[in-house]
Amino acid sequence: MSVPPSIIDEYQKRIAELERRCQDLETIIETTSEHADFIEAELEKRNQFIRHLFGRYVTQEVVDQILSMPDGQTLVGERRVITILSSDLRGFTAMAERLPAEDIIRILNCYLGIMSDVIAGSGGTIGAFLGDGIVVYFGAPIQMENHARKALICALSMQAAMTRVNHEMRERGYPALEMGIGLNTGDVVVGNVGSEQRAQYGAVGGAVNLAFRIESYSVGGDVLASDATLRAAGEGVLLWGSAQAFPKGSPGPITIFSIGGLDELPELSRRHSDATAVELPAPQAANIWPVLEKTVAPNPSPGLILRLSAKGATLTFLEGGAPPSMFSNLRLDITGVGEAYAKVTAHEDAGRRFVVRFTQHSPAVERWIADVVNVPSS
């Protein structure tokens, strides 16, 4: 029985239509595959960029969490309340002028390496290394509960880790180091800043600038925090004291708190370092200059050093003038001894005396302190 030509023709049309559809499907599959390859390549580029941006500064768990977020939303600009930690070595610039360049790099690498481990273990994100300074964010890029308290824990842990740093310094024959830390909590804009060639995750805003200012008031061993950080950190914060400061750009005075420890971590509680101050048998004369923005005032005021410790001194003005304000920087010319720089850390005797912490001094002053206080000079 023969098949009618009309039916054969219909089958041939259907076969041709199926072949055409198969070719279309193959084209779609090929295009989709190419598009998927492109998306995969772009996703890998994004992931590599994020790993490059954050990988050296946070734990792998944080990087994994960032990578799991769609569209890299942690990198776009957004407003957020975070806690900023700023740290800096005290007297390092003067040390750097006396040591060979290779020694400075070894010292910095040792110090920054140990601090980076502490920061990562505390959940902080390193925003930048600024020479011997470190900027750390708590609450960005990853949202973080209790970021202020975690920042305090990190700051206290960093100060505790200075024991390890200075053990390394002694082993290598280098001078001991001291670090000051300032913290502030506030509203900032966070995000990726830069260009395709060079980018950096950062935070911008007045709260960041204030953290830097608070850190500038610190001396070696200090952990200073703003009222905003103290309130955000909650109960159980041990305080050594507080003082008002007038930071540049602030509409009025702010209160800065010296943090001594946390109830839940007594092993991180810090000790006052100047308990060994001795009364001088005869007051030591000294000329005292205010230092404003690293500029020494032209005219000194005569004063007397009444008490001395390995780290600081108690002074008074001969003419009975008002003491310098808290956190003021001073230059001291100690008569017959040498030059030193110091920061005002306390007022005593109804303001007639003021306590300073040495931030830098000449070798002659160091020897004089060692002789008077009976401690070995470094």
Buried (B, 14 or more C-beta within 10 A) or exposed (E): EEEEEEEEEEEEEEEEEEEEEEEEEEEEEEEEEEEEEEEEEEEEEBBEBBBEBBEEBBBEEBBEBBBEEEEBEBBEEEEBBBBBBBBBBBBBEEBBEEBEEEBBEBBBEBBBEBBBEBBBEBBBBBBBBEEBBBBBBBBBBBEBEBBBBBBBBBBBBBBBBBEEBBEBBEEEEBBEBBBBBBBBBBEBBBBBBEEEEEBEBBBEBEBBBBBBBBBBBBBBBBBBBBBBBBEBBEEEBBEBEBBEBEBEEEEEEBEBBBBBBBEEBEEBBBEEBBEEBEEBEEBBBBBBBBBEEEEEEEEBBEBBBBBBBBBBBBBBBBEEEEBBBBBBBBBBBBEEBBBBBBBBBBBBEEEEBBBBBBBBBBEBBBBBBBEBBEEEEE
